[in-house]
Amino acid sequence: MDTSRRSPITVFTKPWKTLSLGELSETIADLGFDGVELPIRDGFQVSPGNIGSGLLEASEAFRSRGMRIYSVAGELDRETVEACGAAGVPIIRTMLKIEEGRSYRENVERFRDLCRSLGPTLAETGVQIGLQNHCDEYVSSSVGILHAIETLDSKQVSAVLDLGHTGLEGELEEIAVDIVWDRLSMVNLKNAIRVDMGVDEDGVTQWGRTWVPGKVGYSSWKKGIETLRARGYSGPICLTAEYKNSDGSACEGDEVVGPLREDLTYLRKLLGSDDS
């Protein structure tokens, strides 16, 4: 796929936990993506315990099929930064959970202190930390991302804007992009709606969320991509491949392929390209 005309399109490989690296890279190549975001988690193709050798092996597996690992979802520690540097992975995506027992500001300061402690290693490797918004008990908005990272070195800590979560939080896409624009390194695309979970003992309606195809949810991918294109954005756009079955369970493996293909086709149309 020619990425000289637009942002590279990547996919979060979480739904394919059981595949080998060879099978995973072949699956993603067949779907037509430019690259991936790889989860660094126990039980996945690369885990924290084998990240040094595992990420190099994964990088080569994708490179051999004309793709790249553009980001990982992993721990913020020296080992992960160094492994990303060695494998040529530019972004470690993370989120900032507001832990109970600490105030919002205390949680933000802990995050900033951690980022600063990794500063020398980030500088040496050229790797960036990318802070993503997430609804509920996390830093959830574009304003929250900017507040958390604004005092940190812009070469080392950046913003990852998730338009699925801005939709759940009611942020307009063009405003969210504008707020984090100067620090924006990556965009996540998924979509969601709220669902009625019944009432509690007082008769108050309880609301949950479910992940749906891009054309269905609260977030307007069209407005988001139009805003990014108007500003000349050229960073990665990651389809996070999050969908739910009718019973509320997460789609995995082959279950993801149908809606993911539809979302990829829609995204290519919004970007003004037709590589299908």
TIPA-946980 format. One record per residue (C-alpha): residue in one letter; x, y, z. Coordinates in nm, 4 decimals. Example, Ala and Ser with C-alpha at 12.3 -4.5 7.8 and 13.67 -1.06 7.14 Angstrom:
BEGIN
['a',[1.2300,-0.4500,0.7800]] ['s',[1.3670,-0.1060,0.7140]] 
END
This chain:
BEGIN
['m',[0.0000,0.0000,0.0000]] ['d',[0.1381,0.3418,-0.0941]] ['t',[0.1499,0.5590,0.2172]] ['s',[0.3120,0.8595,0.0506]] ['r',[-0.0331,1.0119,-0.0122]] ['r',[-0.1791,0.9641,0.3336]] ['s',[-0.1345,0.8453,0.6892]] ['p',[-0.0312,0.4819,0.7363]] ['i',[-0.3259,0.2712,0.8489]] ['t',[-0.2496,0.0252,1.1264]] ['v',[-0.4476,-0.2234,1.3330]] ['f',[-0.4294,-0.3261,1.6978]] ['t',[-0.3575,-0.6999,1.6926]] ['k',[-0.5211,-0.7817,2.0277]] ['p',[-0.7993,-0.9966,1.8697]] ['w',[-0.5440,-1.2474,1.7311]] ['k',[-0.3825,-1.3546,2.0566]] ['t',[-0.3393,-1.7223,1.9670]] ['l',[-0.1644,-1.6819,1.6288]] ['s',[0.2081,-1.7264,1.5846]] ['l',[0.4045,-1.4238,1.4662]] ['g',[0.4174,-1.5690,1.1156]] ['e',[0.0439,-1.6318,1.1097]] ['l',[-0.0299,-1.2914,1.2568]] ['s',[0.1831,-1.0984,1.0086]] ['e',[0.0334,-1.2964,0.7209]] ['t',[-0.3210,-1.2269,0.8436]] ['i',[-0.2596,-0.8526,0.8748]] ['a',[-0.0872,-0.8361,0.5364]] ['d',[-0.3815,-1.0153,0.3726]] ['l',[-0.6210,-0.7631,0.5266]] ['g',[-0.4220,-0.4837,0.3602]] ['f',[-0.2836,-0.2797,0.6504]] ['d',[0.0400,-0.0824,0.6478]] ['g',[0.1388,-0.2055,0.9908]] ['v',[0.0269,-0.2743,1.3438]] ['e',[0.0099,-0.1794,1.7050]] ['l',[0.1312,-0.4787,1.9010]] ['p',[0.0166,-0.5566,2.2566]] ['i',[0.3054,-0.6453,2.4889]] ['r',[0.1203,-0.8618,2.7377]] ['d',[0.1456,-1.2037,2.8972]] ['g',[-0.0018,-1.4689,2.6707]] ['f',[0.0475,-1.2680,2.3503]] ['q',[0.3093,-1.3053,2.0761]] ['v',[0.5440,-1.0728,2.2680]] ['s',[0.5310,-1.0536,2.6455]] ['p',[0.7132,-0.8362,2.9003]] ['g',[0.9305,-1.1360,2.9813]] ['n',[1.0666,-1.1788,2.6277]] ['i',[1.0310,-0.8257,2.4982]] ['g',[1.3975,-0.7815,2.4033]] ['s',[1.4194,-1.0721,2.1613]] ['g',[1.0459,-1.1001,2.0953]] ['l',[0.9969,-0.7477,1.9644]] ['l',[1.2944,-0.7825,1.7299]] ['e',[1.1468,-1.1068,1.5974]] ['a',[0.8049,-0.9473,1.5577]] ['s',[0.9492,-0.6453,1.3805]] ['e',[1.1243,-0.8696,1.1295]] ['a',[0.8096,-1.0781,1.0746]] ['f',[0.6097,-0.7700,0.9766]] ['r',[0.8944,-0.6111,0.7835]] ['s',[0.9305,-0.9252,0.5715]] ['r',[0.5731,-0.8700,0.4568]] ['g',[0.6153,-0.5006,0.3821]] ['m',[0.4734,-0.3694,0.7088]] ['r',[0.5962,-0.2055,1.0273]] ['i',[0.5191,-0.2001,1.3987]] ['y',[0.4194,0.1647,1.4436]] ['s',[0.3323,0.1369,1.8131]] ['v',[0.3071,-0.1015,2.1048]] ['a',[0.0700,-0.1118,2.3991]] ['g',[0.3070,-0.1874,2.6822]] ['e',[0.4523,-0.1000,3.0187]] ['l',[0.6283,0.2279,3.0839]] ['d',[0.9676,0.1012,3.1929]] ['r',[1.3252,0.1121,3.0745]] ['e',[1.3147,-0.2408,2.9282]] ['t',[1.0183,-0.1570,2.7054]] ['v',[1.1705,0.1709,2.5865]] ['e',[1.5017,0.0051,2.5047]] ['a',[1.3321,-0.2841,2.3238]] ['c',[1.1252,-0.0420,2.1158]] ['g',[1.4365,0.1549,2.0296]] ['a',[1.6213,-0.1568,1.9185]] ['a',[1.3261,-0.2766,1.7089]] ['g',[1.2530,0.0639,1.5538]] ['v',[0.9120,0.1062,1.7178]] ['p',[0.8459,0.4799,1.7666]] ['i',[0.5525,0.4932,2.0127]] ['i',[0.4589,0.3229,2.3384]] ['r',[0.0864,0.3837,2.3819]] ['t',[-0.0395,0.4094,2.7368]] ['m',[-0.3336,0.5418,2.9381]] ['l',[-0.3534,0.7219,3.2697]] ['k',[-0.5828,0.5517,3.5179]] ['i',[-0.7097,0.7621,3.8077]] ['e',[-0.6434,0.5174,4.0883]] ['e',[-0.8576,0.5167,4.3987]] ['g',[-0.7051,0.6729,4.7078]] ['r',[-0.5187,0.9373,4.5082]] ['s',[-0.6562,1.2614,4.3700]] ['y',[-0.6650,1.3361,4.0000]] ['r',[-0.3694,1.5716,4.0354]] ['e',[-0.1699,1.3162,4.2362]] ['n',[-0.2221,1.0594,3.9621]] ['v',[-0.1142,1.3062,3.6954]] ['e',[0.1995,1.3978,3.8884]] ['r',[0.2905,1.0302,3.9297]] ['f',[0.2585,0.9877,3.5525]] ['r',[0.4722,1.2940,3.4861]] ['d',[0.7377,1.1750,3.7314]] ['l',[0.7503,0.8371,3.5593]] ['c',[0.7889,0.9988,3.2179]] ['r',[1.0676,1.2229,3.3457]] ['s',[1.2486,0.9267,3.4995]] ['l',[1.2485,0.7613,3.1562]] ['g',[1.3653,1.0814,2.9865]] ['p',[1.7306,0.9820,2.9330]] ['t',[1.6315,0.6452,2.7839]] ['l',[1.3653,0.8059,2.5633]] ['a',[1.6203,1.0597,2.4416]] ['e',[1.8782,0.7903,2.3710]] ['t',[1.6378,0.5651,2.1780]] ['g',[1.4163,0.8252,2.0090]] ['v',[1.1052,0.6458,2.1375]] ['q',[0.7980,0.8446,2.2449]] ['i',[0.5377,0.7777,2.5099]] ['g',[0.1903,0.8357,2.3650]] ['l',[-0.0845,0.9105,2.6190]] ['q',[-0.4316,0.8036,2.5042]] ['n',[-0.7661,0.9195,2.6396]] ['h',[-1.0029,0.6542,2.7753]] ['c',[-1.3514,0.6947,2.9198]] ['d',[-1.4576,0.6189,3.2766]] ['e',[-1.1830,0.6083,3.5425]] ['y',[-0.9030,0.7302,3.3156]] ['v',[-0.7890,1.0649,3.1805]] ['s',[-1.0747,1.0672,2.9354]] ['s',[-1.0672,1.3807,2.7210]] ['s',[-0.8399,1.5717,2.4868]] ['v',[-0.8147,1.8447,2.7510]] ['g',[-0.7111,1.5815,3.0029]] ['i',[-0.4386,1.4472,2.7747]] ['l',[-0.2992,1.7940,2.7127]] ['h',[-0.3058,1.8832,3.0819]] ['a',[-0.1199,1.5637,3.1722]] ['i',[0.1584,1.6041,2.9144]] ['e',[0.1916,1.9794,2.8683]] ['t',[0.4844,2.0165,3.1121]] ['l',[0.6755,1.7238,2.9590]] ['d',[0.9270,1.7247,2.6728]] ['s',[0.7267,1.7233,2.3500]] ['k',[0.9917,1.5066,2.1821]] ['q',[0.9416,1.2382,2.4447]] ['v',[0.5712,1.2458,2.5366]] ['s',[0.2893,1.2920,2.2870]] ['a',[-0.0884,1.2638,2.2520]] ['v',[-0.2760,0.9643,2.1118]] ['l',[-0.6315,1.0733,2.0379]] ['d',[-0.8950,0.7995,2.0508]] ['l',[-1.2049,0.9191,1.8698]] ['g',[-1.4128,0.6306,2.0020]] ['h',[-1.3627,0.7527,2.3561]] ['t',[-1.4103,1.1198,2.2685]] ['g',[-1.7462,1.0145,2.1248]] ['l',[-1.8439,0.8470,2.4498]] ['e',[-1.7372,1.1589,2.6386]] ['g',[-1.9313,1.3907,2.4048]] ['e',[-1.6330,1.5790,2.2631]] ['l',[-1.6707,1.7180,1.9131]] ['e',[-1.4101,1.5643,1.6839]] ['e',[-1.2783,1.8903,1.5401]] ['i',[-1.2391,2.0458,1.8844]] ['a',[-1.0645,1.7393,2.0265]] ['v',[-0.8155,1.7405,1.7383]] ['d',[-0.7569,2.1130,1.7788]] ['i',[-0.6844,2.0818,2.1515]] ['v',[-0.4102,1.8176,2.1173]] ['w',[-0.2904,1.9113,1.7697]] ['d',[0.0535,2.0413,1.8653]] ['r',[0.1319,1.7160,2.0496]] ['l',[-0.0569,1.4655,1.8329]] ['s',[0.1429,1.1571,1.7290]] ['m',[-0.1282,0.8986,1.6567]] ['v',[-0.5047,0.8631,1.6146]] ['n',[-0.7095,0.5618,1.7259]] ['l',[-1.0351,0.4870,1.5475]] ['k',[-1.3158,0.2801,1.6905]] ['n',[-1.6771,0.3556,1.7735]] ['a',[-1.9222,0.2885,2.0531]] ['i',[-2.2729,0.3458,2.1817]] ['r',[-2.4224,0.3416,2.5303]] ['v',[-2.6572,0.0548,2.6142]] ['d',[-2.9315,0.0306,2.8745]] ['m',[-2.8147,-0.2106,3.1446]] ['g',[-3.1382,-0.1986,3.3422]] ['v',[-3.2139,-0.0186,3.6646]] ['d',[-3.0624,-0.0302,4.0104]] ['e',[-3.2481,-0.0795,4.3393]] ['d',[-3.3639,0.2826,4.3264]] ['g',[-3.5009,0.2525,3.9736]] ['v',[-3.2147,0.4564,3.8215]] ['t',[-3.1146,0.3474,3.4697]] ['q',[-2.7609,0.2091,3.4467]] ['w',[-2.5668,0.2621,3.1254]] ['g',[-2.2916,0.0467,2.9791]] ['r',[-2.1144,0.0704,2.6438]] ['t',[-2.0618,-0.1568,2.3464]] ['w',[-1.8211,-0.1321,2.0536]] ['v',[-1.9746,-0.1112,1.7085]] ['p',[-1.8644,-0.0568,1.3460]] ['g',[-1.7323,0.2858,1.2530]] ['k',[-2.0489,0.4080,1.0808]] ['v',[-2.2719,0.3232,1.3765]] ['g',[-2.1391,0.4870,1.6930]] ['y',[-2.1398,0.8292,1.8555]] ['s',[-1.8143,0.9474,1.6988]] ['s',[-1.8185,1.0884,1.3465]] ['w',[-1.5212,0.9381,1.1694]] ['k',[-1.6032,1.1613,0.8741]] ['k',[-1.5671,1.4819,1.0759]] ['g',[-1.2551,1.3524,1.2460]] ['i',[-1.0787,1.2557,0.9239]] ['e',[-1.1876,1.5744,0.7470]] ['t',[-1.0327,1.7755,1.0310]] ['l',[-0.7103,1.5745,1.0221]] ['r',[-0.6810,1.6030,0.6441]] ['a',[-0.7435,1.9774,0.6500]] ['r',[-0.4574,2.0147,0.8983]] ['g',[-0.2213,1.7947,0.6967]] ['y',[-0.1995,1.5119,0.9486]] ['s',[0.0315,1.2312,0.8311]] ['g',[0.0809,1.0203,1.1444]] ['p',[-0.0547,0.6683,1.1957]] ['i',[-0.4269,0.6003,1.2147]] ['c',[-0.4933,0.2811,1.4094]] ['l',[-0.8114,0.0784,1.3760]] ['t',[-0.8378,-0.0843,1.7160]] ['a',[-1.0574,-0.3733,1.5936]] ['e',[-1.2886,-0.3655,1.8940]] ['y',[-1.6324,-0.5093,1.8332]] ['k',[-1.8829,-0.6915,2.0518]] ['n',[-2.0972,-0.9977,1.9876]] ['s',[-2.4699,-0.9939,2.0635]] ['d',[-2.3986,-1.1555,2.4012]] ['g',[-2.1603,-0.8721,2.4932]] ['s',[-1.8401,-1.0722,2.4547]] ['a',[-1.5465,-0.9302,2.2604]] ['c',[-1.5077,-1.0445,1.9011]] ['e',[-1.1838,-1.2318,1.8411]] ['g',[-0.9985,-1.3868,1.5487]] ['d',[-1.2150,-1.4505,1.2436]] ['e',[-1.5120,-1.2764,1.4101]] ['v',[-1.3280,-0.9464,1.3700]] ['v',[-1.2497,-0.9782,1.0003]] ['g',[-1.5904,-0.8829,0.8558]] ['p',[-1.6511,-0.5575,1.0461]] ['l',[-1.2822,-0.4697,1.0281]] ['r',[-1.2804,-0.4973,0.6487]] ['e',[-1.5861,-0.2717,0.6355]] ['d',[-1.4208,-0.0156,0.8619]] ['l',[-1.0986,-0.0239,0.6598]] ['t',[-1.2912,0.0338,0.3372]] ['y',[-1.4786,0.3236,0.4969]] ['l',[-1.1588,0.4785,0.6321]] ['r',[-0.9879,0.4567,0.2930]] ['k',[-1.2865,0.6347,0.1378]] ['l',[-1.2656,0.9112,0.3991]] ['l',[-0.8928,0.9475,0.3346]] ['g',[-0.9572,0.9837,-0.0373]] ['s',[-0.7750,0.6680,-0.1386]] ['d',[-0.8914,0.3394,-0.2832]] ['d',[-0.6374,0.0680,-0.2222]] ['s',[-0.8903,-0.2128,-0.1935]] 
END
